[in-house]
């Protein structure tokens, strides 16, 4: 059986690729838009760290992965907070890996225009992270899980 973190990493990556392709990018046009089997170890590790950080962000908000038939959903405030956390994690990871910000993306030179704080990120680029967080019920289902609210009695959720 596949590790839950690995299953979530793969499902998150595939959801990211499908989202970017739906937005008009071509599968394989950048190293990050490759299928999992062709993905470099750097990008696989990035997806694994993303999954681990996402699981921690969910735990911090009272959620846990489960194998129930029906799962909980995140409140709008949680969506925004988790999206920002995932973006900031991605920026830290890329900068630590030698990437820098620039006007145009260049994977060979490790330049990406989105390597800025959340507050400076254009809203259409923030939407990528928001959409990923909102799609969590589907992503988790793809990975064999649901989201379970544990021990918190909040009817808003």
N, CA, C and O atoms as a GROMACS GRO file, in nm:
protein
  628
    1UNK      N    1   0.084  -0.118   0.000
    1UNK     CA    2   0.000   0.000   0.000
    1UNK      C    3   0.088   0.124   0.000
    1UNK      O    4   0.189   0.130   0.070
    2UNK      N    5   0.049   0.223  -0.077
    2UNK     CA    6   0.128   0.345  -0.090
    2UNK      C    7   0.113   0.431   0.036
    2UNK      O    8   0.004   0.439   0.094
    3UNK      N    9   0.220   0.493   0.077
    3UNK     CA   10   0.222   0.583   0.192
    3UNK      C   11   0.124   0.698   0.169
    3UNK      O   12   0.118   0.753   0.059
    4UNK      N   13   0.045   0.738   0.272
    4UNK     CA   14  -0.051   0.847   0.254
    4UNK      C   15   0.014   0.977   0.205
    4UNK      O   16  -0.043   1.047   0.122
    5UNK      N   17   0.132   1.009   0.257
    5UNK     CA   18   0.201   1.131   0.212
    5UNK      C   19   0.240   1.123   0.066
    5UNK      O   20   0.231   1.222  -0.007
    6UNK      N   21   0.284   1.007   0.023
    6UNK     CA   22   0.322   0.988  -0.118
    6UNK      C   23   0.198   0.994  -0.208
    6UNK      O   24   0.202   1.055  -0.314
    7UNK      N   25   0.091   0.931  -0.164
    7UNK     CA   26  -0.034   0.934  -0.243
    7UNK      C   27  -0.084   1.078  -0.256
    7UNK      O   28  -0.128   1.118  -0.364
    8UNK      N   29  -0.077   1.155  -0.148
    8UNK     CA   30  -0.122   1.293  -0.153
    8UNK      C   31  -0.029   1.376  -0.242
    8UNK      O   32  -0.076   1.460  -0.318
    9UNK      N   33   0.101   1.354  -0.233
    9UNK     CA   34   0.196   1.428  -0.317
    9UNK      C   35   0.167   1.404  -0.465
    9UNK      O   36   0.165   1.498  -0.544
   10UNK      N   37   0.144   1.280  -0.502
   10UNK     CA   38   0.113   1.248  -0.642
   10UNK      C   39  -0.017   1.311  -0.686
   10UNK      O   40  -0.026   1.367  -0.796
   11UNK      N   41  -0.120   1.302  -0.601
   11UNK     CA   42  -0.250   1.358  -0.636
   11UNK      C   43  -0.242   1.510  -0.646
   11UNK      O   44  -0.303   1.569  -0.735
   12UNK      N   45  -0.169   1.575  -0.557
   12UNK     CA   46  -0.151   1.720  -0.564
   12UNK      C   47  -0.080   1.760  -0.693
   12UNK      O   48  -0.118   1.856  -0.759
   13UNK      N   49   0.024   1.686  -0.727
   13UNK     CA   50   0.098   1.717  -0.849
   13UNK      C   51   0.009   1.702  -0.972
   13UNK      O   52   0.007   1.789  -1.059
   14UNK      N   53  -0.064   1.593  -0.979
   14UNK     CA   54  -0.150   1.571  -1.095
   14UNK      C   55  -0.258   1.678  -1.104
   14UNK      O   56  -0.291   1.724  -1.213
   15UNK      N   57  -0.313   1.718  -0.990
   15UNK     CA   58  -0.414   1.824  -0.990
   15UNK      C   59  -0.353   1.956  -1.038
   15UNK      O   60  -0.416   2.030  -1.113
   16UNK      N   61  -0.229   1.984  -0.995
   16UNK     CA   62  -0.158   2.105  -1.039
   16UNK      C   63  -0.140   2.102  -1.191
   16UNK      O   64  -0.168   2.201  -1.259
   17UNK      N   65  -0.094   1.991  -1.244
   17UNK     CA   66  -0.071   1.980  -1.388
   17UNK      C   67  -0.202   1.996  -1.464
   17UNK      O   68  -0.208   2.071  -1.562
   18UNK      N   69  -0.306   1.929  -1.420
   18UNK     CA   70  -0.436   1.942  -1.489
   18UNK      C   71  -0.486   2.086  -1.485
   18UNK      O   72  -0.540   2.136  -1.584
   19UNK      N   73  -0.467   2.153  -1.373
   19UNK     CA   74  -0.509   2.293  -1.362
   19UNK      C   75  -0.433   2.384  -1.455
   19UNK      O   76  -0.492   2.472  -1.518
   20UNK      N   77  -0.303   2.363  -1.465
   20UNK     CA   78  -0.221   2.448  -1.553
   20UNK      C   79  -0.255   2.420  -1.700
   20UNK      O   80  -0.259   2.512  -1.780
   21UNK      N   81  -0.279   2.293  -1.734
   21UNK     CA   82  -0.317   2.259  -1.872
   21UNK      C   83  -0.453   2.321  -1.904
   21UNK      O   84  -0.473   2.375  -2.013
   22UNK      N   85  -0.546   2.314  -1.809
   22UNK     CA   86  -0.677   2.377  -1.830
   22UNK      C   87  -0.665   2.528  -1.848
   22UNK      O   88  -0.748   2.589  -1.914
   23UNK      N   89  -0.562   2.587  -1.788
   23UNK     CA   90  -0.540   2.732  -1.801
   23UNK      C   91  -0.464   2.767  -1.930
   23UNK      O   92  -0.435   2.884  -1.954
   24UNK      N   93  -0.434   2.667  -2.012
   24UNK     CA   94  -0.373   2.694  -2.141
   24UNK      C   95  -0.226   2.657  -2.154
   24UNK      O   96  -0.168   2.673  -2.262
   25UNK      N   97  -0.165   2.609  -2.048
   25UNK     CA   98  -0.025   2.566  -2.059
   25UNK      C   99  -0.021   2.425  -2.116
   25UNK      O  100  -0.119   2.350  -2.108
   26UNK      N  101   0.092   2.390  -2.174
   26UNK     CA  102   0.107   2.258  -2.237
   26UNK      C  103   0.177   2.163  -2.142
   26UNK      O  104   0.280   2.197  -2.084
   27UNK      N  105   0.120   2.043  -2.125
   27UNK     CA  106   0.183   1.940  -2.042
   27UNK      C  107   0.326   1.919  -2.092
   27UNK      O  108   0.348   1.898  -2.211
   28UNK      N  109   0.421   1.924  -2.000
   28UNK     CA  110   0.560   1.903  -2.035
   28UNK      C  111   0.632   2.030  -2.082
   28UNK      O  112   0.750   2.024  -2.113
   29UNK      N  113   0.562   2.144  -2.086
   29UNK     CA  114   0.625   2.268  -2.134
   29UNK      C  115   0.725   2.325  -2.035
   29UNK      O  116   0.812   2.403  -2.073
   30UNK      N  117   0.713   2.288  -1.909
   30UNK     CA  118   0.813   2.323  -1.807
   30UNK      C  119   0.845   2.196  -1.730
   30UNK      O  120   0.766   2.101  -1.732
   31UNK      N  121   0.958   2.192  -1.662
   31UNK     CA  122   0.992   2.071  -1.586
   31UNK      C  123   0.886   2.031  -1.483
   31UNK      O  124   0.869   1.913  -1.454
   32UNK      N  125   0.815   2.128  -1.427
   32UNK     CA  126   0.714   2.098  -1.325
   32UNK      C  127   0.585   2.044  -1.386
   32UNK      O  128   0.503   1.989  -1.312
   33UNK      N  129   0.565   2.056  -1.515
   33UNK     CA  130   0.443   2.008  -1.579
   33UNK      C  131   0.458   1.870  -1.640
   33UNK      O  132   0.382   1.832  -1.729
   34UNK      N  133   0.555   1.794  -1.592
   34UNK     CA  134   0.576   1.657  -1.639
   34UNK      C  135   0.489   1.560  -1.559
   34UNK      O  136   0.448   1.590  -1.447
   35UNK      N  137   0.463   1.445  -1.618
   35UNK     CA  138   0.394   1.338  -1.546
   35UNK      C  139   0.483   1.293  -1.430
   35UNK      O  140   0.605   1.307  -1.437
   36UNK      N  141   0.423   1.239  -1.325
   36UNK     CA  142   0.499   1.198  -1.206
   36UNK      C  143   0.616   1.106  -1.243
   36UNK      O  144   0.725   1.123  -1.189
   37UNK      N  145   0.596   1.012  -1.331
   37UNK     CA  146   0.702   0.917  -1.369
   37UNK      C  147   0.821   0.986  -1.434
   37UNK      O  148   0.934   0.938  -1.424
   38UNK      N  149   0.796   1.098  -1.502
   38UNK     CA  150   0.905   1.171  -1.569
   38UNK      C  151   0.954   1.291  -1.488
   38UNK      O  152   1.048   1.359  -1.528
   39UNK      N  153   0.892   1.317  -1.376
   39UNK     CA  154   0.925   1.433  -1.294
   39UNK      C  155   1.063   1.416  -1.230
   39UNK      O  156   1.096   1.308  -1.181
   40UNK      N  157   1.143   1.521  -1.231
   40UNK     CA  158   1.274   1.514  -1.169
   40UNK      C  159   1.259   1.494  -1.019
   40UNK      O  160   1.156   1.525  -0.961
   41UNK      N  161   1.363   1.440  -0.957
   41UNK     CA  162   1.360   1.418  -0.814
   41UNK      C  163   1.337   1.549  -0.738
   41UNK      O  164   1.270   1.550  -0.635
   42UNK      N  165   1.393   1.659  -0.788
   42UNK     CA  166   1.373   1.789  -0.725
   42UNK      C  167   1.224   1.823  -0.715
   42UNK      O  168   1.178   1.866  -0.609
   43UNK      N  169   1.150   1.804  -0.823
   43UNK     CA  170   1.009   1.837  -0.823
   43UNK      C  171   0.925   1.733  -0.748
   43UNK      O  172   0.822   1.768  -0.690
   44UNK      N  173   0.967   1.607  -0.749
   44UNK     CA  174   0.897   1.507  -0.668
   44UNK      C  175   0.912   1.541  -0.520
   44UNK      O  176   0.816   1.536  -0.443
   45UNK      N  177   1.034   1.576  -0.480
   45UNK     CA  178   1.058   1.613  -0.339
   45UNK      C  179   0.976   1.737  -0.303
   45UNK      O  180   0.924   1.746  -0.193
   46UNK      N  181   0.966   1.830  -0.395
   46UNK     CA  182   0.887   1.950  -0.372
   46UNK      C  183   0.740   1.912  -0.348
   46UNK      O  184   0.676   1.966  -0.257
   47UNK      N  185   0.688   1.821  -0.427
   47UNK     CA  186   0.549   1.776  -0.409
   47UNK      C  187   0.532   1.705  -0.275
   47UNK      O  188   0.430   1.720  -0.209
   48UNK      N  189   0.632   1.627  -0.236
   48UNK     CA  190   0.624   1.557  -0.107
   48UNK      C  191   0.626   1.656   0.010
   48UNK      O  192   0.551   1.641   0.106
   49UNK      N  193   0.712   1.758   0.000
   49UNK     CA  194   0.715   1.861   0.105
   49UNK      C  195   0.585   1.939   0.107
   49UNK      O  196   0.534   1.974   0.214
   50UNK      N  197   0.531   1.967  -0.010
   50UNK     CA  198   0.403   2.036  -0.020
   50UNK      C  199   0.294   1.955   0.050
   50UNK      O  200   0.214   2.010   0.125
   51UNK      N  201   0.291   1.825   0.026
   51UNK     CA  202   0.192   1.738   0.089
   51UNK      C  203   0.209   1.737   0.240
   51UNK      O  204   0.111   1.744   0.314
   52UNK      N  205   0.333   1.728   0.286
   52UNK     CA  206   0.359   1.727   0.431
   52UNK      C  207   0.317   1.859   0.495
   52UNK      O  208   0.255   1.860   0.601
   53UNK      N  209   0.350   1.970   0.431
   53UNK     CA  210   0.312   2.101   0.485
   53UNK      C  211   0.161   2.119   0.481
   53UNK      O  212   0.103   2.179   0.572
   54UNK      N  213   0.097   2.069   0.378
   54UNK     CA  214  -0.048   2.078   0.368
   54UNK      C  215  -0.113   1.998   0.480
   54UNK      O  216  -0.206   2.046   0.545
   55UNK      N  217  -0.065   1.878   0.503
   55UNK     CA  218  -0.120   1.796   0.612
   55UNK      C  219  -0.104   1.866   0.746
   55UNK      O  220  -0.194   1.862   0.829
   56UNK      N  221   0.012   1.931   0.768
   56UNK     CA  222   0.032   2.003   0.893
   56UNK      C  223  -0.062   2.123   0.904
   56UNK      O  224  -0.118   2.148   1.011
   57UNK      N  225  -0.079   2.197   0.794
   57UNK     CA  226  -0.171   2.311   0.795
   57UNK      C  227  -0.313   2.264   0.826
   57UNK      O  228  -0.387   2.332   0.897
   58UNK      N  229  -0.352   2.150   0.773
   58UNK     CA  230  -0.484   2.096   0.802
   58UNK      C  231  -0.495   2.054   0.948
   58UNK      O  232  -0.596   2.082   1.013
   59UNK      N  233  -0.393   1.987   1.000
   59UNK     CA  234  -0.393   1.948   1.142
   59UNK      C  235  -0.406   2.071   1.232
   59UNK      O  236  -0.479   2.069   1.331
   60UNK      N  237  -0.334   2.178   1.196
   60UNK     CA  238  -0.339   2.301   1.275
   60UNK      C  239  -0.479   2.359   1.280
   60UNK      O  240  -0.512   2.435   1.371
   61UNK      N  241  -0.561   2.325   1.182
   61UNK     CA  242  -0.698   2.375   1.175
   61UNK      C  243  -0.800   2.271   1.221
   61UNK      O  244  -0.920   2.289   1.203
   62UNK      N  245  -0.750   2.162   1.281
   62UNK     CA  246  -0.838   2.060   1.337
   62UNK      C  247  -0.880   1.949   1.243
   62UNK      O  248  -0.971   1.873   1.273
   63UNK      N  249  -0.814   1.939   1.127
   63UNK     CA  250  -0.850   1.837   1.029
   63UNK      C  251  -0.745   1.727   1.024
   63UNK      O  252  -0.628   1.748   1.055
   64UNK      N  253  -0.789   1.610   0.984
   64UNK     CA  254  -0.700   1.497   0.965
   64UNK      C  255  -0.745   1.422   0.841
   64UNK      O  256  -0.863   1.426   0.805
   65UNK      N  257  -0.652   1.354   0.775
   65UNK     CA  258  -0.690   1.268   0.663
   65UNK      C  259  -0.760   1.145   0.718
   65UNK      O  260  -0.721   1.092   0.822
   66UNK      N  261  -0.862   1.099   0.649
   66UNK     CA  262  -0.936   0.982   0.692
   66UNK      C  263  -0.976   0.902   0.569
   66UNK      O  264  -0.954   0.944   0.455
   67UNK      N  265  -1.033   0.788   0.592
   67UNK     CA  266  -1.083   0.704   0.483
   67UNK      C  267  -1.235   0.688   0.496
   67UNK      O  268  -1.289   0.579   0.478
   68UNK      N  269  -1.303   0.798   0.528
   68UNK     CA  270  -1.449   0.800   0.539
   68UNK      C  271  -1.510   0.814   0.401
   68UNK      O  272  -1.441   0.845   0.304
   69UNK      N  273  -1.640   0.792   0.392
   69UNK     CA  274  -1.707   0.810   0.264
   69UNK      C  275  -1.737   0.956   0.235
   69UNK      O  276  -1.733   0.998   0.120
   70UNK      N  277  -1.767   1.033   0.339
   70UNK     CA  278  -1.800   1.173   0.323
   70UNK      C  279  -1.700   1.254   0.404
   70UNK      O  280  -1.672   1.222   0.519
   71UNK      N  281  -1.645   1.358   0.343
   71UNK     CA  282  -1.544   1.437   0.411
   71UNK      C  283  -1.591   1.578   0.443
   71UNK      O  284  -1.691   1.626   0.389
   72UNK      N  285  -1.517   1.642   0.530
   72UNK     CA  286  -1.543   1.781   0.568
   72UNK      C  287  -1.487   1.874   0.460
   72UNK      O  288  -1.413   1.830   0.372
   73UNK      N  289  -1.522   2.000   0.468
   73UNK     CA  290  -1.468   2.101   0.375
   73UNK      C  291  -1.408   2.215   0.456
   73UNK      O  292  -1.443   2.236   0.572
   74UNK      N  293  -1.318   2.288   0.395
   74UNK     CA  294  -1.254   2.401   0.460
   74UNK      C  295  -1.340   2.526   0.448
   74UNK      O  296  -1.406   2.548   0.346
   75UNK      N  297  -1.340   2.606   0.552
   75UNK     CA  298  -1.407   2.736   0.550
   75UNK      C  299  -1.328   2.831   0.461
   75UNK      O  300  -1.208   2.811   0.442
   76UNK      N  301  -1.392   2.935   0.405
   76UNK     CA  302  -1.322   3.029   0.317
   76UNK      C  303  -1.197   3.091   0.379
   76UNK      O  304  -1.096   3.107   0.310
   77UNK      N  305  -1.201   3.125   0.507
   77UNK     CA  306  -1.081   3.181   0.572
   77UNK      C  307  -0.967   3.081   0.574
   77UNK      O  308  -0.851   3.117   0.556
   78UNK      N  309  -1.002   2.953   0.597
   78UNK     CA  310  -0.899   2.849   0.596
   78UNK      C  311  -0.840   2.832   0.458
   78UNK      O  312  -0.720   2.810   0.444
   79UNK      N  313  -0.924   2.841   0.355
   79UNK     CA  314  -0.874   2.830   0.217
   79UNK      C  315  -0.768   2.935   0.192
   79UNK      O  316  -0.661   2.904   0.140
   80UNK      N  317  -0.797   3.059   0.227
   80UNK     CA  318  -0.703   3.168   0.203
   80UNK      C  319  -0.574   3.148   0.283
   80UNK      O  320  -0.465   3.166   0.229
   81UNK      N  321  -0.586   3.112   0.410
   81UNK     CA  322  -0.467   3.092   0.494
   81UNK      C  323  -0.380   2.977   0.444
   81UNK      O  324  -0.258   2.989   0.439
   82UNK      N  325  -0.443   2.867   0.407
   82UNK     CA  326  -0.366   2.751   0.360
   82UNK      C  327  -0.302   2.783   0.224
   82UNK      O  328  -0.188   2.744   0.199
   83UNK      N  329  -0.375   2.852   0.137
   83UNK     CA  330  -0.318   2.891   0.007
   83UNK      C  331  -0.195   2.978   0.027
   83UNK      O  332  -0.093   2.958  -0.039
   84UNK      N  333  -0.204   3.075   0.117
   84UNK     CA  334  -0.089   3.162   0.145
   84UNK      C  335   0.027   3.082   0.202
   84UNK      O  336   0.142   3.101   0.162
   85UNK      N  337  -0.002   2.992   0.295
   85UNK     CA  338   0.104   2.908   0.354
   85UNK      C  339   0.173   2.825   0.246
   85UNK      O  340   0.296   2.816   0.246
   86UNK      N  341   0.097   2.765   0.156
   86UNK     CA  342   0.157   2.683   0.050
   86UNK      C  343   0.242   2.769  -0.044
   86UNK      O  344   0.349   2.725  -0.087
   87UNK      N  345   0.196   2.889  -0.076
   87UNK     CA  346   0.276   2.976  -0.162
   87UNK      C  347   0.407   3.015  -0.092
   87UNK      O  348   0.514   3.007  -0.152
   88UNK      N  349   0.398   3.056   0.034
   88UNK     CA  350   0.520   3.096   0.106
   88UNK      C  351   0.618   2.980   0.120
   88UNK      O  352   0.739   3.000   0.111
   89UNK      N  353   0.566   2.858   0.140
   89UNK     CA  354   0.653   2.740   0.147
   89UNK      C  355   0.723   2.718   0.014
   89UNK      O  356   0.842   2.687   0.009
   90UNK      N  357   0.647   2.735  -0.094
   90UNK     CA  358   0.703   2.717  -0.228
   90UNK      C  359   0.812   2.820  -0.255
   90UNK      O  360   0.917   2.787  -0.309
   91UNK      N  361   0.789   2.946  -0.217
   91UNK     CA  362   0.889   3.051  -0.236
   91UNK      C  363   1.016   3.017  -0.158
   91UNK      O  364   1.126   3.024  -0.214
   92UNK      N  365   1.002   2.981  -0.032
   92UNK     CA  366   1.120   2.946   0.050
   92UNK      C  367   1.198   2.831  -0.012
   92UNK      O  368   1.321   2.835  -0.017
   93UNK      N  369   1.126   2.730  -0.058
   93UNK     CA  370   1.190   2.613  -0.119
   93UNK      C  371   1.267   2.652  -0.245
   93UNK      O  372   1.382   2.610  -0.264
   94UNK      N  373   1.204   2.731  -0.331
   94UNK     CA  374   1.270   2.771  -0.455
   94UNK      C  375   1.392   2.858  -0.428
   94UNK      O  376   1.497   2.836  -0.487
   95UNK      N  377   1.379   2.956  -0.340
   95UNK     CA  378   1.493   3.043  -0.309
   95UNK      C  379   1.608   2.960  -0.251
   95UNK      O  380   1.724   2.981  -0.287
   96UNK      N  381   1.577   2.866  -0.163
   96UNK     CA  382   1.680   2.779  -0.107
   96UNK      C  383   1.745   2.693  -0.216
   96UNK      O  384   1.860   2.652  -0.203
   97UNK      N  385   1.671   2.666  -0.323
   97UNK     CA  386   1.722   2.586  -0.434
   97UNK      C  387   1.793   2.668  -0.541
   97UNK      O  388   1.827   2.615  -0.647
   98UNK      N  389   1.815   2.797  -0.513
   98UNK     CA  390   1.890   2.879  -0.607
   98UNK      C  391   1.807   2.958  -0.706
   98UNK      O  392   1.862   3.017  -0.799
   99UNK      N  393   1.676   2.959  -0.690
   99UNK     CA  394   1.590   3.034  -0.780
   99UNK      C  395   1.585   3.180  -0.734
   99UNK      O  396   1.612   3.210  -0.618
  100UNK      N  397   1.552   3.268  -0.826
  100UNK     CA  398   1.534   3.410  -0.792
  100UNK      C  399   1.416   3.464  -0.871
  100UNK      O  400   1.369   3.404  -0.968
  101UNK      N  401   1.369   3.580  -0.828
  101UNK     CA  402   1.256   3.641  -0.895
  101UNK      C  403   1.303   3.721  -1.016
  101UNK      O  404   1.415   3.773  -1.018
  102UNK      N  405   1.218   3.729  -1.114
  102UNK     CA  406   1.248   3.804  -1.235
  102UNK      C  407   1.121   3.826  -1.314
  102UNK      O  408   1.018   3.764  -1.287
  103UNK      N  409   1.128   3.914  -1.409
  103UNK     CA  410   1.008   3.951  -1.486
  103UNK      C  411   0.954   3.834  -1.569
  103UNK      O  412   0.833   3.823  -1.588
  104UNK      N  413   1.043   3.748  -1.618
  104UNK     CA  414   1.001   3.636  -1.704
  104UNK      C  415   1.056   3.506  -1.650
  104UNK      O  416   1.169   3.500  -1.601
  105UNK      N  417   0.975   3.402  -1.659
  105UNK     CA  418   1.017   3.271  -1.612
  105UNK      C  419   1.124   3.215  -1.705
  105UNK      O  420   1.113   3.221  -1.828
  106UNK      N  421   1.229   3.159  -1.643
  106UNK     CA  422   1.335   3.092  -1.718
  106UNK      C  423   1.382   2.977  -1.630
  106UNK      O  424   1.457   2.998  -1.534
  107UNK      N  425   1.339   2.855  -1.662
  107UNK     CA  426   1.372   2.740  -1.579
  107UNK      C  427   1.521   2.708  -1.582
  107UNK      O  428   1.576   2.664  -1.481
  108UNK      N  429   1.587   2.730  -1.694
  108UNK     CA  430   1.731   2.704  -1.702
  108UNK      C  431   1.810   2.796  -1.610
  108UNK      O  432   1.905   2.754  -1.545
  109UNK      N  433   1.769   2.923  -1.604
  109UNK     CA  434   1.836   3.021  -1.516
  109UNK      C  435   1.776   3.025  -1.377
  109UNK      O  436   1.823   3.100  -1.290
  110UNK      N  437   1.672   2.946  -1.354
  110UNK     CA  438   1.602   2.939  -1.226
  110UNK      C  439   1.547   3.076  -1.185
  110UNK      O  440   1.573   3.126  -1.075
  111UNK      N  441   1.472   3.134  -1.277
  111UNK     CA  442   1.407   3.262  -1.252
  111UNK      C  443   1.256   3.241  -1.264
  111UNK      O  444   1.208   3.177  -1.358
  112UNK      N  445   1.182   3.297  -1.168
  112UNK     CA  446   1.036   3.283  -1.171
  112UNK      C  447   0.973   3.412  -1.119
  112UNK      O  448   1.013   3.460  -1.012
  113UNK      N  449   0.877   3.469  -1.191
  113UNK     CA  450   0.816   3.595  -1.147
  113UNK      C  451   0.728   3.583  -1.022
  113UNK      O  452   0.698   3.684  -0.960
  114UNK      N  453   0.688   3.462  -0.984
  114UNK     CA  454   0.600   3.445  -0.869
  114UNK      C  455   0.676   3.429  -0.737
  114UNK      O  456   0.614   3.403  -0.634
  115UNK      N  457   0.806   3.443  -0.738
  115UNK     CA  458   0.885   3.430  -0.615
  115UNK      C  459   0.882   3.560  -0.535
  115UNK      O  460   0.985   3.622  -0.511
  116UNK      N  461   0.763   3.598  -0.496
  116UNK     CA  462   0.740   3.719  -0.418
  116UNK      C  463   0.647   3.684  -0.302
  116UNK      O  464   0.579   3.581  -0.308
  117UNK      N  465   0.643   3.767  -0.198
  117UNK     CA  466   0.548   3.741  -0.089
  117UNK      C  467   0.405   3.741  -0.140
  117UNK      O  468   0.373   3.805  -0.240
  118UNK      N  469   0.319   3.670  -0.071
  118UNK     CA  470   0.178   3.657  -0.107
  118UNK      C  471   0.114   3.793  -0.134
  118UNK      O  472   0.039   3.808  -0.231
  119UNK      N  473   0.142   3.890  -0.050
  119UNK     CA  474   0.081   4.022  -0.064
  119UNK      C  475   0.119   4.090  -0.196
  119UNK      O  476   0.046   4.176  -0.245
  120UNK      N  477   0.233   4.053  -0.252
  120UNK     CA  478   0.279   4.113  -0.378
  120UNK      C  479   0.243   4.028  -0.500
  120UNK      O  480   0.262   4.071  -0.614
  121UNK      N  481   0.192   3.911  -0.478
  121UNK     CA  482   0.158   3.820  -0.587
  121UNK      C  483   0.029   3.867  -0.654
  121UNK      O  484  -0.070   3.894  -0.585
  122UNK      N  485   0.028   3.879  -0.787
  122UNK     CA  486  -0.097   3.918  -0.855
  122UNK      C  487  -0.210   3.821  -0.821
  122UNK      O  488  -0.187   3.701  -0.806
  123UNK      N  489  -0.330   3.874  -0.809
  123UNK     CA  490  -0.443   3.793  -0.766
  123UNK      C  491  -0.466   3.672  -0.857
  123UNK      O  492  -0.502   3.565  -0.808
  124UNK      N  493  -0.445   3.686  -0.988
  124UNK     CA  494  -0.466   3.571  -1.076
  124UNK      C  495  -0.366   3.460  -1.047
  124UNK      O  496  -0.395   3.343  -1.072
  125UNK      N  497  -0.249   3.493  -0.995
  125UNK     CA  498  -0.151   3.391  -0.957
  125UNK      C  499  -0.184   3.334  -0.819
  125UNK      O  500  -0.158   3.216  -0.794
  126UNK      N  501  -0.242   3.414  -0.730
  126UNK     CA  502  -0.288   3.363  -0.600
  126UNK      C  503  -0.397   3.260  -0.622
  126UNK      O  504  -0.410   3.162  -0.547
  127UNK      N  505  -0.476   3.283  -0.726
  127UNK     CA  506  -0.589   3.196  -0.753
  127UNK      C  507  -0.544   3.052  -0.778
  127UNK      O  508  -0.619   2.958  -0.749
  128UNK      N  509  -0.424   3.032  -0.829
  128UNK     CA  510  -0.371   2.896  -0.851
  128UNK      C  511  -0.368   2.820  -0.719
  128UNK      O  512  -0.412   2.706  -0.712
  129UNK      N  513  -0.314   2.884  -0.614
  129UNK     CA  514  -0.306   2.819  -0.483
  129UNK      C  515  -0.445   2.803  -0.421
  129UNK      O  516  -0.476   2.700  -0.362
  130UNK      N  517  -0.528   2.904  -0.434
  130UNK     CA  518  -0.665   2.895  -0.381
  130UNK      C  519  -0.740   2.779  -0.446
  130UNK      O  520  -0.807   2.701  -0.379
  131UNK      N  521  -0.728   2.770  -0.578
  131UNK     CA  522  -0.798   2.662  -0.651
  131UNK      C  523  -0.750   2.525  -0.605
  131UNK      O  524  -0.829   2.432  -0.592
  132UNK      N  525  -0.620   2.513  -0.581
  132UNK     CA  526  -0.567   2.386  -0.534
  132UNK      C  527  -0.626   2.351  -0.397
  132UNK      O  528  -0.667   2.237  -0.374
  133UNK      N  529  -0.630   2.448  -0.307
  133UNK     CA  530  -0.684   2.422  -0.174
  133UNK      C  531  -0.834   2.391  -0.182
  133UNK      O  532  -0.882   2.299  -0.114
  134UNK      N  533  -0.907   2.464  -0.263
  134UNK     CA  534  -1.050   2.437  -0.279
  134UNK      C  535  -1.076   2.298  -0.339
  134UNK      O  536  -1.180   2.237  -0.313
  135UNK      N  537  -0.982   2.251  -0.419
  135UNK     CA  538  -1.000   2.120  -0.482
  135UNK      C  539  -0.960   2.005  -0.391
  135UNK      O  540  -0.962   1.889  -0.432
  136UNK      N  541  -0.922   2.035  -0.266
  136UNK     CA  542  -0.876   1.930  -0.176
  136UNK      C  543  -0.971   1.811  -0.164
  136UNK      O  544  -0.923   1.698  -0.164
  137UNK      N  545  -1.102   1.830  -0.155
  137UNK     CA  546  -1.186   1.709  -0.148
  137UNK      C  547  -1.162   1.614  -0.266
  137UNK      O  548  -1.155   1.493  -0.247
  138UNK      N  549  -1.149   1.668  -0.387
  138UNK     CA  550  -1.123   1.584  -0.504
  138UNK      C  551  -0.982   1.527  -0.502
  138UNK      O  552  -0.961   1.409  -0.534
  139UNK      N  553  -0.884   1.609  -0.464
  139UNK     CA  554  -0.745   1.563  -0.457
  139UNK      C  555  -0.734   1.449  -0.355
  139UNK      O  556  -0.672   1.346  -0.382
  140UNK      N  557  -0.794   1.469  -0.239
  140UNK     CA  558  -0.788   1.366  -0.136
  140UNK      C  559  -0.858   1.238  -0.182
  140UNK      O  560  -0.810   1.128  -0.156
  141UNK      N  561  -0.970   1.253  -0.249
  141UNK     CA  562  -1.040   1.135  -0.301
  141UNK      C  563  -0.951   1.061  -0.400
  141UNK      O  564  -0.945   0.938  -0.400
  142UNK      N  565  -0.880   1.137  -0.487
  142UNK     CA  566  -0.788   1.074  -0.582
  142UNK      C  567  -0.678   0.997  -0.509
  142UNK      O  568  -0.629   0.896  -0.559
  143UNK      N  569  -0.640   1.045  -0.390
  143UNK     CA  570  -0.534   0.980  -0.312
  143UNK      C  571  -0.591   0.874  -0.218
  143UNK      O  572  -0.515   0.806  -0.148
  144UNK      N  573  -0.724   0.858  -0.215
  144UNK     CA  574  -0.786   0.756  -0.132
  144UNK      C  575  -0.827   0.804   0.007
  144UNK      O  576  -0.843   0.723   0.098
  145UNK      N  577  -0.845   0.936   0.024
  145UNK     CA  578  -0.876   0.992   0.155
  145UNK      C  579  -0.991   1.092   0.148
  145UNK      O  580  -1.035   1.132   0.041
  146UNK      N  581  -1.037   1.129   0.266
  146UNK     CA  582  -1.128   1.241   0.284
  146UNK      C  583  -1.070   1.327   0.395
  146UNK      O  584  -0.971   1.290   0.458
  147UNK      N  585  -1.132   1.440   0.418
  147UNK     CA  586  -1.092   1.531   0.523
  147UNK      C  587  -1.188   1.513   0.639
  147UNK      O  588  -1.309   1.519   0.621
  148UNK      N  589  -1.134   1.492   0.759
  148UNK     CA  590  -1.217   1.472   0.876
  148UNK      C  591  -1.187   1.579   0.979
  148UNK      O  592  -1.071   1.603   1.012
  149UNK      N  593  -1.289   1.642   1.029
  149UNK     CA  594  -1.276   1.739   1.137
  149UNK      C  595  -1.272   1.660   1.266
  149UNK      O  596  -1.362   1.581   1.296
  150UNK      N  597  -1.166   1.681   1.343
  150UNK     CA  598  -1.154   1.601   1.464
  150UNK      C  599  -1.160   1.689   1.588
  150UNK      O  600  -1.083   1.785   1.602
  151UNK      N  601  -1.249   1.657   1.676
  151UNK     CA  602  -1.252   1.716   1.808
  151UNK      C  603  -1.285   1.864   1.816
  151UNK      O  604  -1.264   1.925   1.921
  152UNK      N  605  -1.335   1.922   1.711
  152UNK     CA  606  -1.371   2.064   1.716
  152UNK      C  607  -1.517   2.074   1.675
  152UNK      O  608  -1.556   2.024   1.570
  153UNK      N  609  -1.596   2.138   1.758
  153UNK     CA  610  -1.738   2.152   1.728
  153UNK      C  611  -1.764   2.292   1.676
  153UNK      O  612  -1.797   2.382   1.753
  154UNK      N  613  -1.748   2.310   1.544
  154UNK     CA  614  -1.769   2.439   1.479
  154UNK      C  615  -1.865   2.418   1.364
  154UNK      O  616  -1.826   2.366   1.260
  155UNK      N  617  -1.991   2.458   1.380
  155UNK     CA  618  -2.089   2.433   1.275
  155UNK      C  619  -2.059   2.504   1.143
  155UNK      O  620  -2.115   2.464   1.040
  156UNK      N  621  -1.974   2.607   1.142
  156UNK     CA  622  -1.941   2.677   1.018
  156UNK      C  623  -1.864   2.590   0.921
  156UNK      O  624  -1.867   2.616   0.800
  157UNK      N  625  -1.800   2.491   0.967
  157UNK     CA  626  -1.715   2.410   0.882
  157UNK      C  627  -1.800   2.306   0.817
  157UNK      O  628  -1.750   2.225   0.739
   0.00000   0.00000   0.00000
